[in-house]
């Protein structure tokens, strides 16, 4: 039995080695699509990266960005100079955490939220769809750090923290001072809103400069009393959800927390629950994006026939291919196909500053073709695309932007965001009253759209 297992192990290892060797041929996989996440050479737990591994990781990241980034001009950045400035800092980092953070800061010089480096620990969490967090959603509202959401079963929820609570201090530092300090240290990004998201992650998951399993907060409750809490960061599952229901006045409501490709199988049934609605609200607030194909599939449920919505932009001006160009990853032109039984009533999409990537593609595309109105806050401005994380020597991962998008109306979303037709921002007063001003505004807008539709139909009948 031992001999058979050894032979099996040897054959698997040989097969993997041959596959990697075959895929190393640039003509077979010029965009490195098939080798994403293939193999992993992370050191055993507790073992630091050696000098050779650090050098190979640096070389891999710098070269892959240089060769494959969507913009051949690298956003106007002198990438060679950036490499020369960062290489000594990266290689001499005092800890592995600092090493990975320095690599991320290096690619951050491109000012692109999608181009990033994950540490080995962060990569492991991503692959397992987990988060290391205290479970707090927060926003800087008029210079005050206010809790906007609390994750279920999180340390924050167990400590009794509620929406509308004010964070008075973080680790003994006044909350606003702490926020501004972290913001000043945050890497460059697509927009200031994207940098805010970085600071929120630091609050929840810790700073690689000074990793800690806990964060001490002083909280002002909604009744004005204050409490001190010490939240232990913990593992929480990261699971996106897609739900729909009917609200009052025959308004449909669809909520998507993230564009996880696996949710595609629920799409038809989710829309079926609201197909008879007189108006539909699609809530993408806090939705950080995900699979482009799911975004397209969701839009197909809202149109009839083929409608052009824009095009993909690649470094070469051609689609990515495999196997000597025999297999293409898809056309550059982006077109909706529609479905047999689409929802054709008026649509309003809710977004906020945390709505990013595929959320912005969805909202911006529907806005550009006149299919939906947008309500909320200007979105993240983080709309580039990558085709999966690439393994970095040492166990980390690199995402690098390989796609840009050009909507039919010509308004680029990356670096700008989707600008709402009606701005509605969250306030602490609304949070304390558990009032959803964005949803209320969306329902009111739908009523107005319905009345406009009735007037147009009456005018057509008279003509």
TORTOR-976510 format. One record per residue (C-alpha): residue number from 1; residue in one letter; x, y, z negated. Coordinates in steps of 0.1 Angstrom, whole numbers, always signed. Layout:
<pts>
@num:NUM&residu:A&x:X&y:Y&z:Z
...
</pts>
This chain:
<pts>
@num:1&residu:X&x:+0&y:+0&z:+0
@num:2&residu:X&x:+28&y:+24&z:-9
@num:3&residu:X&x:+45&y:+17&z:+25
@num:4&residu:X&x:+13&y:+24&z:+44
@num:5&residu:X&x:+7&y:+57&z:+26
@num:6&residu:X&x:+43&y:+67&z:+33
@num:7&residu:X&x:+39&y:+60&z:+70
@num:8&residu:X&x:+7&y:+79&z:+71
@num:9&residu:X&x:+23&y:+109&z:+54
@num:10&residu:X&x:+52&y:+107&z:+79
@num:11&residu:X&x:+29&y:+106&z:+109
@num:12&residu:X&x:+8&y:+136&z:+96
@num:13&residu:X&x:+40&y:+156&z:+90
@num:14&residu:X&x:+54&y:+147&z:+124
@num:15&residu:X&x:+21&y:+156&z:+141
@num:16&residu:X&x:+20&y:+189&z:+123
@num:17&residu:X&x:+56&y:+196&z:+133
@num:18&residu:X&x:+50&y:+188&z:+169
@num:19&residu:X&x:+18&y:+209&z:+169
@num:20&residu:X&x:+37&y:+239&z:+155
@num:21&residu:X&x:+65&y:+234&z:+180
@num:22&residu:X&x:+41&y:+232&z:+209
@num:23&residu:X&x:+22&y:+263&z:+197
@num:24&residu:X&x:+55&y:+282&z:+194
@num:25&residu:X&x:+54&y:+284&z:+232
@num:26&residu:X&x:+43&y:+320&z:+239
@num:27&residu:X&x:+25&y:+310&z:+271
@num:28&residu:X&x:+3&y:+285&z:+252
@num:29&residu:X&x:-7&y:+309&z:+223
@num:30&residu:X&x:+6&y:+344&z:+232
@num:31&residu:X&x:-17&y:+361&z:+206
@num:32&residu:X&x:-8&y:+336&z:+179
@num:33&residu:X&x:-44&y:+327&z:+174
@num:34&residu:X&x:-41&y:+289&z:+169
@num:35&residu:X&x:-13&y:+293&z:+143
@num:36&residu:X&x:-32&y:+315&z:+119
@num:37&residu:X&x:-32&y:+300&z:+84
@num:38&residu:X&x:-13&y:+269&z:+98
@num:39&residu:X&x:+10&y:+257&z:+70
@num:40&residu:X&x:+21&y:+276&z:+39
@num:41&residu:X&x:+56&y:+278&z:+24
@num:42&residu:X&x:+46&y:+295&z:-9
@num:43&residu:X&x:+71&y:+286&z:-37
@num:44&residu:X&x:+59&y:+265&z:-67
@num:45&residu:X&x:+41&y:+285&z:-94
@num:46&residu:X&x:+66&y:+304&z:-115
@num:47&residu:X&x:+94&y:+303&z:-89
@num:48&residu:X&x:+106&y:+336&z:-76
@num:49&residu:X&x:+112&y:+343&z:-39
@num:50&residu:X&x:+149&y:+340&z:-29
@num:51&residu:X&x:+167&y:+366&z:-8
@num:52&residu:X&x:+165&y:+346&z:+24
@num:53&residu:X&x:+127&y:+342&z:+21
@num:54&residu:X&x:+123&y:+379&z:+14
@num:55&residu:X&x:+143&y:+387&z:+45
@num:56&residu:X&x:+123&y:+363&z:+66
@num:57&residu:X&x:+90&y:+378&z:+53
@num:58&residu:X&x:+101&y:+413&z:+61
@num:59&residu:X&x:+113&y:+404&z:+96
@num:60&residu:X&x:+80&y:+385&z:+103
@num:61&residu:X&x:+59&y:+415&z:+92
@num:62&residu:X&x:+79&y:+442&z:+110
@num:63&residu:X&x:+83&y:+422&z:+142
@num:64&residu:X&x:+46&y:+410&z:+144
@num:65&residu:X&x:+33&y:+446&z:+140
@num:66&residu:X&x:+59&y:+459&z:+165
@num:67&residu:X&x:+50&y:+433&z:+191
@num:68&residu:X&x:+12&y:+428&z:+187
@num:69&residu:X&x:-4&y:+459&z:+172
@num:70&residu:X&x:-33&y:+471&z:+193
@num:71&residu:X&x:-18&y:+506&z:+199
@num:72&residu:X&x:+16&y:+502&z:+217
@num:73&residu:X&x:+24&y:+537&z:+204
@num:74&residu:X&x:+17&y:+524&z:+168
@num:75&residu:X&x:-5&y:+554&z:+160
@num:76&residu:X&x:+23&y:+578&z:+167
@num:77&residu:X&x:+44&y:+563&z:+139
@num:78&residu:X&x:+82&y:+558&z:+144
@num:79&residu:X&x:+80&y:+521&z:+134
@num:80&residu:X&x:+117&y:+516&z:+137
@num:81&residu:X&x:+124&y:+544&z:+112
@num:82&residu:X&x:+97&y:+531&z:+89
@num:83&residu:X&x:+114&y:+497&z:+89
@num:84&residu:X&x:+147&y:+512&z:+81
@num:85&residu:X&x:+133&y:+532&z:+52
@num:86&residu:X&x:+114&y:+504&z:+37
@num:87&residu:X&x:+137&y:+474&z:+42
@num:88&residu:X&x:+160&y:+482&z:+12
@num:89&residu:X&x:+130&y:+489&z:-10
@num:90&residu:X&x:+113&y:+457&z:+1
@num:91&residu:X&x:+143&y:+434&z:-3
@num:92&residu:X&x:+154&y:+449&z:-36
@num:93&residu:X&x:+120&y:+450&z:-53
@num:94&residu:X&x:+124&y:+440&z:-90
@num:95&residu:X&x:+95&y:+415&z:-89
@num:96&residu:X&x:+77&y:+394&z:-63
@num:97&residu:X&x:+45&y:+415&z:-70
@num:98&residu:X&x:+65&y:+447&z:-62
@num:99&residu:X&x:+79&y:+430&z:-31
@num:100&residu:X&x:+45&y:+422&z:-16
@num:101&residu:X&x:+32&y:+457&z:-25
@num:102&residu:X&x:+62&y:+474&z:-8
@num:103&residu:X&x:+55&y:+453&z:+23
@num:104&residu:X&x:+18&y:+464&z:+22
@num:105&residu:X&x:+29&y:+500&z:+18
@num:106&residu:X&x:+52&y:+497&z:+48
@num:107&residu:X&x:+23&y:+486&z:+71
@num:108&residu:X&x:+2&y:+512&z:+54
@num:109&residu:X&x:+23&y:+539&z:+71
@num:110&residu:X&x:+2&y:+531&z:+102
@num:111&residu:X&x:-29&y:+546&z:+84
@num:112&residu:X&x:-50&y:+516&z:+91
@num:113&residu:X&x:-73&y:+498&z:+66
@num:114&residu:X&x:-72&y:+465&z:+86
@num:115&residu:X&x:-35&y:+462&z:+88
@num:116&residu:X&x:-24&y:+450&z:+54
@num:117&residu:X&x:-2&y:+425&z:+36
@num:118&residu:X&x:-16&y:+402&z:+8
@num:119&residu:X&x:+6&y:+387&z:-19
@num:120&residu:X&x:+6&y:+349&z:-23
@num:121&residu:X&x:-18&y:+352&z:-52
@num:122&residu:X&x:-42&y:+376&z:-33
@num:123&residu:X&x:-40&y:+352&z:-2
@num:124&residu:X&x:-50&y:+322&z:-23
@num:125&residu:X&x:-80&y:+341&z:-37
@num:126&residu:X&x:-90&y:+352&z:-2
@num:127&residu:X&x:-89&y:+316&z:+12
@num:128&residu:X&x:-109&y:+303&z:-17
@num:129&residu:X&x:-134&y:+332&z:-14
@num:130&residu:X&x:-128&y:+343&z:-49
@num:131&residu:X&x:-121&y:+376&z:-65
@num:132&residu:X&x:-100&y:+384&z:-96
@num:133&residu:X&x:-120&y:+413&z:-111
@num:134&residu:X&x:-139&y:+428&z:-139
@num:135&residu:X&x:-169&y:+433&z:-117
@num:136&residu:X&x:-174&y:+470&z:-116
@num:137&residu:X&x:-187&y:+492&z:-88
@num:138&residu:X&x:-177&y:+528&z:-94
@num:139&residu:X&x:-179&y:+562&z:-77
@num:140&residu:X&x:-163&y:+596&z:-83
@num:141&residu:X&x:-195&y:+618&z:-87
@num:142&residu:X&x:-186&y:+654&z:-93
@num:143&residu:X&x:-154&y:+646&z:-110
@num:144&residu:X&x:-169&y:+619&z:-132
@num:145&residu:X&x:-163&y:+582&z:-128
@num:146&residu:X&x:-197&y:+566&z:-128
@num:147&residu:X&x:-207&y:+530&z:-128
@num:148&residu:X&x:-228&y:+523&z:-96
@num:149&residu:X&x:-231&y:+485&z:-99
@num:150&residu:X&x:-222&y:+456&z:-122
@num:151&residu:X&x:-215&y:+421&z:-108
@num:152&residu:X&x:-236&y:+392&z:-121
@num:153&residu:X&x:-217&y:+371&z:-147
@num:154&residu:X&x:-188&y:+395&z:-147
@num:155&residu:X&x:-168&y:+407&z:-177
@num:156&residu:X&x:-184&y:+441&z:-172
@num:157&residu:X&x:-219&y:+426&z:-174
@num:158&residu:X&x:-210&y:+406&z:-205
@num:159&residu:X&x:-197&y:+437&z:-222
@num:160&residu:X&x:-231&y:+454&z:-217
@num:161&residu:X&x:-220&y:+480&z:-191
@num:162&residu:X&x:-249&y:+493&z:-170
@num:163&residu:X&x:-254&y:+513&z:-139
@num:164&residu:X&x:-252&y:+550&z:-147
@num:165&residu:X&x:-227&y:+545&z:-175
@num:166&residu:X&x:-198&y:+570&z:-174
@num:167&residu:X&x:-162&y:+558&z:-177
@num:168&residu:X&x:-146&y:+583&z:-201
@num:169&residu:X&x:-111&y:+568&z:-201
@num:170&residu:X&x:-90&y:+541&z:-185
@num:171&residu:X&x:-61&y:+527&z:-205
@num:172&residu:X&x:-62&y:+557&z:-228
@num:173&residu:X&x:-61&y:+582&z:-198
@num:174&residu:X&x:-90&y:+605&z:-190
@num:175&residu:X&x:-109&y:+588&z:-163
@num:176&residu:X&x:-107&y:+616&z:-137
@num:177&residu:X&x:-69&y:+619&z:-144
@num:178&residu:X&x:-65&y:+582&z:-140
@num:179&residu:X&x:-85&y:+582&z:-108
@num:180&residu:X&x:-64&y:+611&z:-93
@num:181&residu:X&x:-32&y:+595&z:-104
@num:182&residu:X&x:-40&y:+562&z:-87
@num:183&residu:X&x:-53&y:+581&z:-56
@num:184&residu:X&x:-20&y:+599&z:-53
@num:185&residu:X&x:-1&y:+565&z:-54
@num:186&residu:X&x:-25&y:+547&z:-30
@num:187&residu:X&x:-10&y:+537&z:+4
@num:188&residu:X&x:-20&y:+555&z:+35
@num:189&residu:X&x:-52&y:+544&z:+51
@num:190&residu:X&x:-78&y:+550&z:+78
@num:191&residu:X&x:-96&y:+577&z:+58
@num:192&residu:X&x:-97&y:+591&z:+23
@num:193&residu:X&x:-128&y:+570&z:+17
@num:194&residu:X&x:-107&y:+539&z:+25
@num:195&residu:X&x:-81&y:+551&z:-1
@num:196&residu:X&x:-110&y:+554&z:-26
@num:197&residu:X&x:-117&y:+517&z:-20
@num:198&residu:X&x:-81&y:+509&z:-29
@num:199&residu:X&x:-84&y:+527&z:-62
@num:200&residu:X&x:-116&y:+507&z:-70
@num:201&residu:X&x:-97&y:+475&z:-63
@num:202&residu:X&x:-69&y:+486&z:-87
@num:203&residu:X&x:-95&y:+492&z:-114
@num:204&residu:X&x:-110&y:+458&z:-110
@num:205&residu:X&x:-81&y:+436&z:-101
@num:206&residu:X&x:-51&y:+455&z:-115
@num:207&residu:X&x:-20&y:+472&z:-100
@num:208&residu:X&x:+8&y:+451&z:-86
@num:209&residu:X&x:+32&y:+477&z:-100
@num:210&residu:X&x:+21&y:+467&z:-135
@num:211&residu:X&x:+0&y:+435&z:-134
@num:212&residu:X&x:-23&y:+429&z:-163
@num:213&residu:X&x:-51&y:+405&z:-171
@num:214&residu:X&x:-71&y:+432&z:-189
@num:215&residu:X&x:-82&y:+468&z:-187
@num:216&residu:X&x:-92&y:+490&z:-216
@num:217&residu:X&x:-121&y:+514&z:-210
@num:218&residu:X&x:-140&y:+539&z:-230
@num:219&residu:X&x:-176&y:+540&z:-219
@num:220&residu:X&x:-204&y:+566&z:-224
@num:221&residu:X&x:-237&y:+548&z:-224
@num:222&residu:X&x:-268&y:+562&z:-209
@num:223&residu:X&x:-280&y:+574&z:-243
@num:224&residu:X&x:-248&y:+594&z:-248
@num:225&residu:X&x:-231&y:+570&z:-273
@num:226&residu:X&x:-196&y:+558&z:-266
@num:227&residu:X&x:-180&y:+524&z:-269
@num:228&residu:X&x:-145&y:+510&z:-264
@num:229&residu:X&x:-143&y:+478&z:-243
@num:230&residu:X&x:-114&y:+456&z:-233
@num:231&residu:X&x:-123&y:+437&z:-201
@num:232&residu:X&x:-105&y:+405&z:-193
@num:233&residu:X&x:-102&y:+401&z:-155
@num:234&residu:X&x:-115&y:+368&z:-143
@num:235&residu:X&x:-122&y:+347&z:-112
@num:236&residu:X&x:-156&y:+353&z:-96
@num:237&residu:X&x:-170&y:+336&z:-65
@num:238&residu:X&x:-172&y:+360&z:-35
@num:239&residu:X&x:-204&y:+350&z:-17
@num:240&residu:X&x:-221&y:+371&z:+9
@num:241&residu:X&x:-259&y:+370&z:+11
@num:242&residu:X&x:-286&y:+378&z:+37
@num:243&residu:X&x:-322&y:+384&z:+24
@num:244&residu:X&x:-354&y:+400&z:+36
@num:245&residu:X&x:-388&y:+409&z:+22
@num:246&residu:X&x:-418&y:+431&z:+28
@num:247&residu:X&x:-422&y:+463&z:+9
@num:248&residu:X&x:-453&y:+485&z:+4
@num:249&residu:X&x:-470&y:+500&z:+34
@num:250&residu:X&x:-459&y:+471&z:+56
@num:251&residu:X&x:-422&y:+482&z:+56
@num:252&residu:X&x:-397&y:+454&z:+61
@num:253&residu:X&x:-364&y:+453&z:+41
@num:254&residu:X&x:-333&y:+433&z:+51
@num:255&residu:X&x:-302&y:+433&z:+29
@num:256&residu:X&x:-268&y:+420&z:+40
@num:257&residu:X&x:-239&y:+422&z:+16
@num:258&residu:X&x:-212&y:+410&z:+40
@num:259&residu:X&x:-209&y:+397&z:+76
@num:260&residu:X&x:-199&y:+361&z:+67
@num:261&residu:X&x:-201&y:+340&z:+99
@num:262&residu:X&x:-219&y:+312&z:+80
@num:263&residu:X&x:-249&y:+334&z:+75
@num:264&residu:X&x:-257&y:+331&z:+112
@num:265&residu:X&x:-278&y:+300&z:+106
@num:266&residu:X&x:-301&y:+320&z:+83
@num:267&residu:X&x:-306&y:+349&z:+108
@num:268&residu:X&x:-337&y:+338&z:+126
@num:269&residu:X&x:-356&y:+329&z:+94
@num:270&residu:X&x:-345&y:+361&z:+77
@num:271&residu:X&x:-359&y:+382&z:+106
@num:272&residu:X&x:-391&y:+361&z:+108
@num:273&residu:X&x:-401&y:+373&z:+73
@num:274&residu:X&x:-402&y:+409&z:+85
@num:275&residu:X&x:-412&y:+406&z:+122
@num:276&residu:X&x:-447&y:+419&z:+115
@num:277&residu:X&x:-434&y:+450&z:+97
@num:278&residu:X&x:-444&y:+485&z:+110
@num:279&residu:X&x:-409&y:+496&z:+103
@num:280&residu:X&x:-376&y:+480&z:+92
@num:281&residu:X&x:-349&y:+491&z:+67
@num:282&residu:X&x:-315&y:+473&z:+71
@num:283&residu:X&x:-294&y:+479&z:+40
@num:284&residu:X&x:-256&y:+477&z:+46
@num:285&residu:X&x:-245&y:+498&z:+16
@num:286&residu:X&x:-214&y:+483&z:+0
@num:287&residu:X&x:-210&y:+459&z:+30
@num:288&residu:X&x:-173&y:+457&z:+37
@num:289&residu:X&x:-177&y:+439&z:+71
@num:290&residu:X&x:-167&y:+405&z:+84
@num:291&residu:X&x:-175&y:+386&z:+116
@num:292&residu:X&x:-182&y:+407&z:+147
@num:293&residu:X&x:-202&y:+379&z:+163
@num:294&residu:X&x:-227&y:+380&z:+134
@num:295&residu:X&x:-231&y:+417&z:+139
@num:296&residu:X&x:-238&y:+412&z:+175
@num:297&residu:X&x:-263&y:+384&z:+167
@num:298&residu:X&x:-281&y:+407&z:+142
@num:299&residu:X&x:-284&y:+434&z:+169
@num:300&residu:X&x:-297&y:+409&z:+194
@num:301&residu:X&x:-327&y:+404&z:+172
@num:302&residu:X&x:-336&y:+441&z:+177
@num:303&residu:X&x:-335&y:+445&z:+214
@num:304&residu:X&x:-351&y:+431&z:+246
@num:305&residu:X&x:-329&y:+423&z:+276
@num:306&residu:X&x:-293&y:+432&z:+282
@num:307&residu:X&x:-279&y:+465&z:+268
@num:308&residu:X&x:-243&y:+477&z:+270
@num:309&residu:X&x:-230&y:+490&z:+237
@num:310&residu:X&x:-193&y:+496&z:+244
@num:311&residu:X&x:-161&y:+477&z:+249
@num:312&residu:X&x:-132&y:+462&z:+231
@num:313&residu:X&x:-97&y:+477&z:+235
@num:314&residu:X&x:-66&y:+455&z:+234
@num:315&residu:X&x:-29&y:+463&z:+236
@num:316&residu:X&x:-27&y:+448&z:+271
@num:317&residu:X&x:-60&y:+460&z:+284
@num:318&residu:X&x:-70&y:+423&z:+289
@num:319&residu:X&x:-88&y:+398&z:+266
@num:320&residu:X&x:-66&y:+375&z:+244
@num:321&residu:X&x:-60&y:+341&z:+261
@num:322&residu:X&x:-48&y:+306&z:+253
@num:323&residu:X&x:-30&y:+279&z:+272
@num:324&residu:X&x:-13&y:+298&z:+300
@num:325&residu:X&x:-43&y:+322&z:+304
@num:326&residu:X&x:-67&y:+293&z:+311
@num:327&residu:X&x:-89&y:+300&z:+281
@num:328&residu:X&x:-101&y:+335&z:+273
@num:329&residu:X&x:-114&y:+347&z:+239
@num:330&residu:X&x:-142&y:+367&z:+255
@num:331&residu:X&x:-149&y:+397&z:+277
@num:332&residu:X&x:-138&y:+432&z:+267
@num:333&residu:X&x:-173&y:+446&z:+276
@num:334&residu:X&x:-197&y:+444&z:+247
@num:335&residu:X&x:-233&y:+437&z:+256
@num:336&residu:X&x:-264&y:+428&z:+237
@num:337&residu:X&x:-284&y:+399&z:+251
@num:338&residu:X&x:-317&y:+402&z:+232
@num:339&residu:X&x:-338&y:+373&z:+220
@num:340&residu:X&x:-372&y:+359&z:+231
@num:341&residu:X&x:-391&y:+374&z:+201
@num:342&residu:X&x:-372&y:+405&z:+190
@num:343&residu:X&x:-383&y:+430&z:+164
@num:344&residu:X&x:-391&y:+462&z:+184
@num:345&residu:X&x:-405&y:+485&z:+157
@num:346&residu:X&x:-386&y:+515&z:+143
@num:347&residu:X&x:-354&y:+507&z:+124
@num:348&residu:X&x:-334&y:+527&z:+98
@num:349&residu:X&x:-299&y:+515&z:+86
@num:350&residu:X&x:-286&y:+524&z:+52
@num:351&residu:X&x:-248&y:+529&z:+48
@num:352&residu:X&x:-225&y:+544&z:+23
@num:353&residu:X&x:-188&y:+552&z:+20
@num:354&residu:X&x:-180&y:+515&z:+13
@num:355&residu:X&x:-198&y:+503&z:+45
@num:356&residu:X&x:-169&y:+493&z:+67
@num:357&residu:X&x:-158&y:+473&z:+98
@num:358&residu:X&x:-186&y:+451&z:+111
@num:359&residu:X&x:-211&y:+472&z:+91
@num:360&residu:X&x:-199&y:+503&z:+110
@num:361&residu:X&x:-199&y:+485&z:+143
@num:362&residu:X&x:-236&y:+475&z:+137
@num:363&residu:X&x:-248&y:+509&z:+125
@num:364&residu:X&x:-227&y:+529&z:+150
@num:365&residu:X&x:-238&y:+507&z:+180
@num:366&residu:X&x:-275&y:+509&z:+172
@num:367&residu:X&x:-272&y:+547&z:+166
@num:368&residu:X&x:-253&y:+552&z:+199
@num:369&residu:X&x:-280&y:+534&z:+220
@num:370&residu:X&x:-308&y:+552&z:+201
@num:371&residu:X&x:-322&y:+520&z:+185
@num:372&residu:X&x:-318&y:+530&z:+149
@num:373&residu:X&x:-315&y:+560&z:+126
@num:374&residu:X&x:-288&y:+561&z:+100
@num:375&residu:X&x:-293&y:+573&z:+64
@num:376&residu:X&x:-268&y:+575&z:+35
@num:377&residu:X&x:-232&y:+586&z:+34
@num:378&residu:X&x:-206&y:+588&z:+61
@num:379&residu:X&x:-192&y:+552&z:+63
@num:380&residu:X&x:-156&y:+542&z:+56
@num:381&residu:X&x:-142&y:+549&z:+91
@num:382&residu:X&x:-124&y:+515&z:+91
@num:383&residu:X&x:-133&y:+500&z:+125
@num:384&residu:X&x:-105&y:+481&z:+140
@num:385&residu:X&x:-104&y:+443&z:+144
@num:386&residu:X&x:-80&y:+414&z:+137
@num:387&residu:X&x:-83&y:+377&z:+145
@num:388&residu:X&x:-74&y:+363&z:+112
@num:389&residu:X&x:-46&y:+364&z:+87
@num:390&residu:X&x:-11&y:+352&z:+97
@num:391&residu:X&x:+10&y:+333&z:+73
@num:392&residu:X&x:+40&y:+352&z:+60
@num:393&residu:X&x:+71&y:+334&z:+48
@num:394&residu:X&x:+69&y:+332&z:+10
@num:395&residu:X&x:+31&y:+324&z:+9
@num:396&residu:X&x:+17&y:+358&z:+16
@num:397&residu:X&x:-4&y:+369&z:+46
@num:398&residu:X&x:-5&y:+397&z:+72
@num:399&residu:X&x:-36&y:+411&z:+89
@num:400&residu:X&x:-28&y:+434&z:+118
@num:401&residu:X&x:-52&y:+453&z:+141
@num:402&residu:X&x:-55&y:+437&z:+175
@num:403&residu:X&x:-88&y:+453&z:+187
@num:404&residu:X&x:-102&y:+488&z:+188
@num:405&residu:X&x:-137&y:+497&z:+199
@num:406&residu:X&x:-152&y:+523&z:+222
@num:407&residu:X&x:-190&y:+528&z:+217
@num:408&residu:X&x:-210&y:+538&z:+247
@num:409&residu:X&x:-215&y:+574&z:+233
@num:410&residu:X&x:-177&y:+578&z:+232
@num:411&residu:X&x:-176&y:+586&z:+194
@num:412&residu:X&x:-147&y:+566&z:+179
@num:413&residu:X&x:-155&y:+553&z:+145
@num:414&residu:X&x:-120&y:+544&z:+132
@num:415&residu:X&x:-107&y:+573&z:+112
@num:416&residu:X&x:-141&y:+591&z:+114
@num:417&residu:X&x:-169&y:+569&z:+102
@num:418&residu:X&x:-205&y:+565&z:+112
@num:419&residu:X&x:-221&y:+599&z:+105
@num:420&residu:X&x:-257&y:+595&z:+92
@num:421&residu:X&x:-287&y:+612&z:+108
@num:422&residu:X&x:-297&y:+621&z:+72
@num:423&residu:X&x:-273&y:+623&z:+44
@num:424&residu:X&x:-284&y:+609&z:+10
@num:425&residu:X&x:-258&y:+606&z:-17
@num:426&residu:X&x:-260&y:+586&z:-50
@num:427&residu:X&x:-263&y:+607&z:-82
@num:428&residu:X&x:-259&y:+597&z:-118
@num:429&residu:X&x:-295&y:+610&z:-125
@num:430&residu:X&x:-309&y:+586&z:-99
@num:431&residu:X&x:-288&y:+557&z:-114
@num:432&residu:X&x:-301&y:+564&z:-149
@num:433&residu:X&x:-337&y:+564&z:-136
@num:434&residu:X&x:-330&y:+533&z:-115
@num:435&residu:X&x:-341&y:+553&z:-85
@num:436&residu:X&x:-330&y:+544&z:-50
@num:437&residu:X&x:-331&y:+577&z:-32
@num:438&residu:X&x:-316&y:+562&z:+0
@num:439&residu:X&x:-343&y:+536&z:+3
@num:440&residu:X&x:-370&y:+561&z:-4
@num:441&residu:X&x:-356&y:+584&z:+23
@num:442&residu:X&x:-355&y:+555&z:+47
@num:443&residu:X&x:-392&y:+546&z:+41
@num:444&residu:X&x:-401&y:+583&z:+47
@num:445&residu:X&x:-381&y:+585&z:+79
@num:446&residu:X&x:-398&y:+553&z:+91
@num:447&residu:X&x:-432&y:+568&z:+85
@num:448&residu:X&x:-422&y:+598&z:+106
@num:449&residu:X&x:-409&y:+575&z:+134
@num:450&residu:X&x:-441&y:+556&z:+134
@num:451&residu:X&x:-461&y:+588&z:+138
@num:452&residu:X&x:-439&y:+600&z:+167
@num:453&residu:X&x:-444&y:+566&z:+183
@num:454&residu:X&x:-482&y:+569&z:+180
@num:455&residu:X&x:-481&y:+604&z:+195
@num:456&residu:X&x:-460&y:+592&z:+225
@num:457&residu:X&x:-483&y:+563&z:+231
@num:458&residu:X&x:-513&y:+587&z:+231
@num:459&residu:X&x:-496&y:+610&z:+255
@num:460&residu:X&x:-488&y:+582&z:+278
@num:461&residu:X&x:-524&y:+570&z:+278
@num:462&residu:X&x:-537&y:+605&z:+287
@num:463&residu:X&x:-513&y:+607&z:+316
</pts>
